[in-house]
């Protein structure tokens, strides 16, 4: 049989701050690698764009295609408000996508840790609530929670706080599920069986599912934010 099944988060380094013990875990290490990769990509693209050609090719072509495609998606969902939120959506899309597909390169996806997905969802939640207060004011915001009936106020409040929970759990559940399935495949089957076949599993569980969940998270973020903006 194969190796022992392992898809858990491990602590690598123990640190103490003001009497509180914290750990550098698998998620921190993989997150650092993902962020470092994105920073390097950003520096390379920035350097290329400073010497951009009229007819793009190579990295410049890929960068322009990515920006134009995502700008089109944001514009199609947020209409006249799209420019204010395009950078935010493009940023979280790139981060979540790279984090989701990092399993292809032997990393444990940071988005397979609920702390990561909850943090991303809370950032979107803050943007949603900020727009709600800015658009309606405190009085108008509280009044909106009583629609269509004042008796529904508690349910509407729960609905607002359910947004980050649903966003984070959806992303976490799908990526964690893929991580567990790959760990079971590698851990329970003989090594001979794991030659070649994982390519197709990684293509579906990491690449395809990771891209789909990235799109769903960003799409729902745009819908929720746009719902709080003025008509």
N, C-alpha and C positions, 0 to 999 in steps of 0.2 A: 504494500500500500504506500501512499504518498506521505508527505510530511504532516505534521500536526496542523489542524485548522486554526488560523489566527487572523481575525479581522478587527481586533480590539485596538483601542488607543493606549499607547504605552508612555510612561514617564521616563525621560532620559536624564534630566538634570533637576536636582532639587535646590530651590533658592528660598531664602528667608528674608522677608521684608517686614520690619517692625513687629516681629513675633508671629507673622503669618507665613506659612509655608506654601509656596507655589511650585509648579513643575513645568519644565519645558517638555512638551509632549510631542507625539507623532504629528498632531495637527499643526503645532507651531513650526516644526521643521519643514513640513510639506508646504505650509503657507508661505514661509520664507522663500522656499525655492520657486513657488509660483509667482510671488511678488517680484523676486529678483529677475525672473524670466521676463515679466511684463515691463520692468524698468529698462532692461537691456533692449527689448523690442522697441520701446518708446524712444530711447536714445538713438537707435539706428534709424528709425523712421524720421525722427526730427532732423537728423543729419542729412538724410536723403532729400527731405522736403525743402531744406535750405538751398539745395542745388537742384530743384525740381526741373524737369524737362517739359517742354510743351507737349510732347508725345510721351506719356508715361510708359514705363516698362519696369519689370522686376518688382522690387519692394514698393516703389512709388505707385505702381499700378495696383498692387494688392491693397495698400493703405487707402488709396482713393476709392477703390471699389467697396471696401468695408465701410468707410464713412458715408459714401453716397447711398449704399443700400440701407444702412441703419437710419440715416436721416430720412429716407423715404418712408420707412416703417413708422418712425416716430411722427412724422408729418401726417401720415394717413390716420393715426390714432388720436393725436392731440391737436390737430388742426392749427389754428392761428397761434396757439401757445407753444408750439413744438420747439422753437429755438431756445427757450429757457431751460428745457429739460433734455435736449438732445445729448449734451455732454454727459449728463448723469446716466442716461440709459446706455449710451455707448460704453461708458466706463464699467458699469456693473455687468453688462453683457460680456465684455471681454474677460473680466475677472472670473465670472461664474463659468464661462465656457472653458477657459484654461484649467480652472480648478476641477471641473467635472471630468474632463478628459485626461487629467494627469495620471489616472490609473493605467493608461496605456504605457506610460514610461516607468512603471513600477512604484509609483507613489500611492499613498492612501489619500484619496481625494479629500481636501479640506472640507468640502461641502457634505461629506459623509459624517461630519461632526455637527450636531444640532446647534452648538454654540455659534458656529459660523453662519449657518442659514438663518438663525434667529437674529443675529446682528444685522445681516443684510435686510431682513424683513423689517426690523425696527427702524433702520435708516429710511426705508420707503414709507413706513408708518409716520415718521416725523414729518416727512415732506407732505404727506397727505393731510395731516392735521394742520400743518402750517398754512397750507392753501385754504383749508376750510375756515380757519379763523380770519385769514387775510381777506377772503372773499365775502364772508357773511358777518364778520365781527363776532364778539362774544355772545351778544343777544341773539343774533341770527343763527349762530351755530347751535346754541341750546334749543332754539325754537325748532330747528330742523330735526332734532332728536325726538320731538314730540309728534312728528308727522307719520302717518295721517291721523293718528289718534294719540292724545296725551298718555293713555294707558300703555302705549307701546314704548314709552321712554326707556324702561329698563332693557327691553329687547334690543332697541336701537343702540344703546350704549354697549351692550354685549357684542352686537354686530360690528361696531367700530373696533373693539379690541380683538375680535376674532380674525381681523384682516391679517395682522402679522403672524398669528398662530397658523392660519391656513397656508399663507405663503411659505413660511419656514418649514412646516411639516411636509408639504408637498415636495419641495426640493430635497429635503433631507431624506424622506422615505424612499424616493426613487433612486437616489445616488447610493444610499446605504444598502438598499436591496441589491443593486448591482455589485457592490463591494463584497457583500456576504456571498453572493452566488459565485463570484470569481474565487474567493477564498475557499469555498467548499470544493470547487472544481480542482484547484491546485492541491488542496490538502487531503482529499479523500480518494482521489484516483491515482493509479500507478503513474509514474513519471512518463512511461512510454506513451500513455494515452494523452498526456498533456502536451505532446509535440504537435504543433500545427493547428490543432483545433482551437486553442485559445485566441488565435487571430480573429476568427469569426465572432467569438464571444466578446472580445474586446471591441470589435467594430460595432457591435450592437449595444452592449451594456455601457460602454464608456463613450464611444464617439456618437452614435446615433441618439441614444437615450440622453446623453449629456447635452447634446445640442438642442434636443426637443425641450428639455427641462429649463435650459437657459432661456429659450424663446418664450416659454410659458411664464416664467417668473417676470421677465421684462414686459411682456404683453399685459399681464395682470397689474403690474405696477403702473403702467401707463393708463390703464382703464380706471384704476382707483384714484390716481392723481387727477386725471381729467374730469372725473365725476365731481370733484370739489372746486373746479375752476369755473369762473363766470362763463355764461353762454357766449 
